[in-house]
Amino acid sequence: MNYKDNILQLIQNNKELYCDDCISELLNIKPRQQVNAICNKLFVTNKIVRDKRCCSNCKKDKLVNIQ
């Protein structure tokens, strides 16, 4: 699996809201900007939604990724 598939699997299977920072930490994807670029592409292709809400992992109000 590649990073894109790993990110989609995390978001789909857990039904949680994850910010880019937490996805980077949970999936060990470095640098974090790579997660941002992948999530932006997934958003543009309507695979995920990105919205400012509370991240389920870090509990901070941030841009999160939603299935």
C-alpha positions in Angstrom: 0.0 0.0 0.0 1.1 3.6 -0.6 0.6 6.6 1.6 -2.6 7.7 -0.1 -4.2 4.2 0.5 -3.0 4.2 4.1 -4.5 7.6 4.8 -7.8 6.6 3.2 -7.9 3.4 5.2 -7.3 5.2 8.5 -10.0 7.8 7.8 -12.5 5.2 6.5 -12.0 2.5 9.1 -11.9 4.6 12.2 -14.7 7.1 11.4 -12.7 9.7 13.4 -11.6 13.2 12.5 -7.9 13.5 12.0 -5.8 16.5 11.3 -2.7 16.3 9.0 -0.3 16.4 12.0 -2.0 13.4 13.7 -2.2 11.4 10.4 1.5 12.1 10.0 2.3 10.8 13.5 -0.1 7.8 13.4 1.1 6.6 10.0 4.7 7.7 10.4 4.7 9.8 7.2 7.4 12.4 7.2 7.5 15.2 6.4 4.0 16.2 7.5 3.6 18.4 4.4 3.4 15.1 2.4 0.2 14.3 4.3 -1.2 17.8 3.5 -0.5 17.4 -0.2 -2.1 13.9 -0.3 -5.2 15.1 1.6 -5.6 18.1 -0.6 -5.6 15.8 -3.7 -8.1 13.5 -2.0 -10.3 16.5 -1.2 -10.2 17.8 -4.8 -11.2 14.4 -6.1 -14.1 14.2 -3.6 -12.6 11.2 -1.7 -12.6 13.0 1.6 -13.9 16.2 3.1 -11.6 18.8 4.8 -13.2 21.1 7.4 -12.2 23.0 10.5 -13.3 21.0 13.5 -11.9 19.3 16.6 -9.4 16.6 15.8 -10.4 13.3 17.5 -6.7 12.5 18.3 -5.1 15.7 19.6 -8.4 17.5 20.5 -7.3 20.7 18.9 -9.5 22.8 16.5 -7.8 22.3 13.2 -8.4 21.4 9.6 -9.5 17.8 9.8 -10.1 15.0 7.2 -13.4 13.3 7.2 -14.8 10.4 5.1 
